[in-house]
Amino acid sequence: MPASARPRLRPSEIFGLSPLMPALRQCWTGIAGDALAPPTRFGTSSLAILSPRLALPLWAGQRRADRRVVVSQLPNRQSPPPDAGYSVRVTFARDYRGRRLTYDSHVGTDFAVPPGTTIVAAAAGVVRAVRTDMQRGGLKVCVDHGGGLLTMSCHLSRASVRVGQRVERAEPLGLSGMSGLDGILFFPWLAPHLHFTVMLDGEAVCPFAAEGETSLWRAGNQPVPAPRQGAEQTPANPFEPARLRDALAACRDPELRSQLERIDDPEQLAAELSIARVLGGFRFESLPPLVSAPTPRTPRLDLPFAAADWEGIVYADDAG
C-alpha cells in the first residue's frame, strides 16, 4: 500500500493495547522482570535512543522527501550475556561500523517509519509466528527463509498473514506501528519504527557487513526494496533434531518448555526455539547450537518495505 494511502489506525492498534489489561501486565513484566527474567536496566545513557527531531514528524505521518528510510538503531555487535537481562543502556554498545547507533541489548535494526507503513517479506519463506509479546517487540511476524535464515518484523500494528502461510519476496506481511513496551514508555520522543531482527542458525545476527564479512542484504550495506516477483525456491534448513532436543532440554521455564514440547514439526520447533532464545535467553540454562556447522553468510535479503514507498536507507547519525 503506497504511503499516501496509509490506513487510519486506532491507538490501540498502533500501541498493541488490545486487550488492555493483558497488554499492560506484559509491559510490567518487561520492566520489573519475573522469576526468571531480571528487571530491564535503564540509565541516563538510555536517553540516546530518543530523538524528537526524528520522531515527531513520523508520528505526524511525514517522511523524507528523498524516499529513504532512516536507520535509527543498528544491532549491537557486543551483546551482553543472556543471563544479564535486558539493558537499554549504552555502555559497551557498538554497531558494525564501530559507532554507537545502538544500545546494549539491541539485536535488530530499527527502521524509522510512520505508523501504517506497509511491511513486506525480505525474502521468500514460510510464516512461523504471528503473535504479540508486549514486553519484547509487540506484534511480530517471523518468516523462515530456509537455509537457517529467519527474520522477525516487530512493533506492527496489524498482521496480514497467518502461521504456515507461504510468502514470496516483497509480499506484504502487515502494517508498522509502535506496539510494545517501547512505544508506550517513550511516546512521542521515540521514533515509530520497524524493529527487524535477523536470525541465522538460531542466533541473532547483524545483516550488515563489518570489514571482511559478507552482507546478508542482496544490495550490500545499502539495502533497497525488491519489486514484487514470482515464486522462488528456498533452501533446506540445517537444523538437526538431536540438537533441537538438546536446546529444548536446556529450557528452564516450565510453561515455555511445555509449549515447545507440543510442537511436532521440527522446522516449526527450530523457529520457535530461535525466537525464544533471542527474546529471552535467560529462560535457558545454556544455548547449545542448533546446527553442527555454521551456515555461511550469503546475500539473500531485501529491505522489508514496498518499492512503491521507499528507495533505500540513510543512517540517523548521517542524516541531515
Secondary structure, 3 states (H helix, E strand, C coil): CCHHHCCCCCHHHHHCCCCHHHHHHHHHHHHHCCCCCCCCECCHHHHHHCCHHHHHHHHCCCCCCCCEEEEEECCCCCCCCHHHCCECCCCCCCCCCCCCCCCCCCCCEEEECCCCCEEECCCCEEEEEEEEECCCCEEEEEEECCCCEEEEEEEEEEECCCCCCEECCCCEEEEECCCCHHHHHHCCCCCCEEEEEEEECCEEECCCCCCCCCCCECCCCCCCECCCCCCCCCCCCCCCHHHHHHHHHCECCHHHHHHHHCCCCHHHHHHHHHHHHHHCHHHECCCCCCCCCCCCCCCCECECECCCCCCEEEECCCCC
